[in-house]
Amino acid sequence: MPRYEYRCRTCGDTFELSRPMAESAAPADCPAGHDDTVKLLSTVAVGGTVSAPAPKVGGGGGGGGCCGGGCCG
């Protein structure tokens, strides 16, 4: 079940609630009992790493150069 983050406009407390997506826009009461709350836009953090291939160094055709990859000479 998704978790949504809310902030109380009365006391400034930030809290989370687990609720179905269908109820994500429903009003939420602050744990201190206040009813003037706003749902916060949360970012999602996904674990893992991304690796890109290392750039090629040296000769061997391709790669730009002054003539679009050819040898100018």
Rosetta silent file (secondary structure, phi, psi, omega in degrees, C-alpha in Angstrom):
SEQUENCE: MPRYEYRCRTCGDTFELSRPMAESAAPADCPAGHDDTVKLLSTVAVGGTVSAPAPKVGGGGGGGGCCGGGCCG
SCORE:     score description
SCORE:     0.000 S_00000001
   1 L     0.000  134.071 -178.701    0.000    0.000    0.000 S_00000001
   2 L   -66.627  152.091  176.371    1.451    3.420   -0.916 S_00000001
   3 E  -109.073  134.750  179.603    2.578    5.879    1.748 S_00000001
   4 E  -118.215  142.704 -178.098    1.642    9.533    1.409 S_00000001
   5 E  -105.164  135.501 -178.565    3.270   12.434    3.217 S_00000001
   6 E  -128.551  157.126  174.555    1.207   15.291    4.652 S_00000001
   7 E  -129.219  134.765  177.732    1.984   18.538    6.475 S_00000001
   8 E   -83.230  126.242  179.119   -0.256   20.178    9.048 S_00000001
   9 L   -77.042  -19.204 -179.044   -0.745   23.867    8.346 S_00000001
  10 L   -79.364  -51.320 -175.867   -1.722   24.504   11.972 S_00000001
  11 L  -108.920   -9.698  178.666    1.264   23.036   13.829 S_00000001
  12 L    82.961    1.348 -179.285    3.734   22.420   10.968 S_00000001
  13 L   -68.584  142.460  174.627    4.091   18.699   11.756 S_00000001
  14 E  -110.319  134.768 -177.449    4.887   16.384    8.838 S_00000001
  15 E  -145.833  163.336 -179.873    3.463   12.864    8.918 S_00000001
  16 E  -119.217  149.145  174.921    2.881    9.857    6.667 S_00000001
  17 E  -132.988  138.218  171.199   -0.173    7.707    6.080 S_00000001
  18 E   -93.882  122.415  179.956   -0.483    4.356    4.327 S_00000001
  19 L  -154.374  156.951  178.724   -3.675    4.332    2.312 S_00000001
  20 L   -61.756  153.732 -179.970   -5.003    2.966   -0.980 S_00000001
  21 H   -58.723  -33.440  179.818   -4.368    5.070   -4.089 S_00000001
  22 H   -63.094  -21.148 -179.256   -8.122    5.627   -4.410 S_00000001
  23 H  -106.292   11.739 -174.973   -7.999    7.510   -1.081 S_00000001
  24 L   -63.754  -29.559 -179.121   -4.850    9.537   -1.790 S_00000001
  25 L   -92.589   -2.975 -179.594   -6.799   12.793   -2.235 S_00000001
  26 L   -67.989  147.069  178.116   -9.016   12.238    0.821 S_00000001
  27 L   -57.833  147.383  178.696   -8.517   14.664    3.731 S_00000001
  28 L  -126.900  134.013  177.302   -6.033   13.562    6.407 S_00000001
  29 L   -89.241  139.597  175.617   -6.078   14.618   10.053 S_00000001
  30 L   -63.443  147.033  176.400   -2.854   15.587   11.773 S_00000001
  31 L   -57.205  -22.899  178.137   -1.779   13.215   14.604 S_00000001
  32 L   -85.372   -0.659  175.803   -2.301   16.207   16.946 S_00000001
  33 L    99.775   -0.674  178.806   -5.949   16.408   15.861 S_00000001
  34 L   -79.051  150.974 -178.844   -5.809   19.328   13.433 S_00000001
  35 L  -113.000    3.486  178.941   -7.700   19.041   10.165 S_00000001
  36 L   -94.756   82.475 -177.053   -5.943   21.718    8.071 S_00000001
  37 E  -121.147  161.180  178.018   -3.434   19.501    6.255 S_00000001
  38 E  -134.631  138.772  177.808   -1.939   19.392    2.787 S_00000001
  39 E   -78.709  133.172 -179.029   -0.565   16.402    0.875 S_00000001
  40 L   -91.420  150.125  175.027    3.102   16.858   -0.049 S_00000001
  41 L   -85.292  116.115 -175.954    4.604   15.949   -3.371 S_00000001
  42 L  -103.485  149.550  173.402    7.125   13.235   -2.607 S_00000001
  43 L   -95.998  155.680 -179.111   10.004   11.996   -4.681 S_00000001
  44 L  -107.041  128.939  177.019   10.670    8.333   -5.112 S_00000001
  45 L  -103.143  126.194  179.069   14.097    6.951   -4.369 S_00000001
  46 L  -116.687  128.269 -178.904   15.022    3.759   -6.170 S_00000001
  47 L   -75.761  165.286  178.618   18.101    1.858   -5.115 S_00000001
  48 L   122.796  176.263  178.982   20.689    0.477   -7.489 S_00000001
  49 L  -128.572  154.889  175.924   23.477    1.745   -9.643 S_00000001
  50 L  -120.502  131.025  178.195   23.716    2.789  -13.239 S_00000001
  51 L  -124.639  140.001  177.406   26.884    2.232  -15.156 S_00000001
  52 L  -112.046  150.765  178.421   27.781    3.561  -18.554 S_00000001
  53 L   -64.127  144.911  179.391   30.488    2.165  -20.783 S_00000001
  54 L   -70.117  143.576  178.495   33.813    3.940  -20.451 S_00000001
  55 L   -65.952  145.788  178.789   34.743    6.174  -23.380 S_00000001
  56 L   -76.640  138.515 -179.544   37.276    4.699  -25.801 S_00000001
  57 L  -118.493  139.585  176.274   40.703    6.276  -25.682 S_00000001
  58 L   102.452 -173.920 -177.713   43.261    6.208  -28.450 S_00000001
  59 L   -74.339 -167.394  176.313   43.187    5.511  -32.197 S_00000001
  60 L   109.984   31.649  173.925   41.197    2.957  -34.029 S_00000001
  61 L    68.727  150.831  178.302   38.689    4.781  -36.234 S_00000001
  62 L    73.904  165.591  172.308   35.560    6.573  -35.166 S_00000001
  63 L   100.606   16.779  173.538   35.271    9.128  -32.451 S_00000001
  64 L    95.367 -110.767 -176.580   35.106   12.505  -34.153 S_00000001
  65 L    71.865 -174.008 -175.752   38.456   14.099  -34.842 S_00000001
  66 L   -76.388  -18.431 -176.938   38.954   16.872  -37.356 S_00000001
  67 E  -122.075   32.653  179.047   37.467   14.906  -40.267 S_00000001
  68 L    69.313   30.026  175.951   34.557   13.131  -38.596 S_00000001
  69 L   110.462  -14.188  179.131   36.604   10.168  -37.479 S_00000001
  70 E   -85.398  169.707  178.989   39.024    9.882  -40.380 S_00000001
  71 L   -95.098  119.322 -179.217   42.721   10.515  -40.236 S_00000001
  72 L   -91.535  123.941 -179.776   43.682   13.900  -41.623 S_00000001
  73 L  -155.953    0.000    0.000   47.094   13.929  -42.789 S_00000001
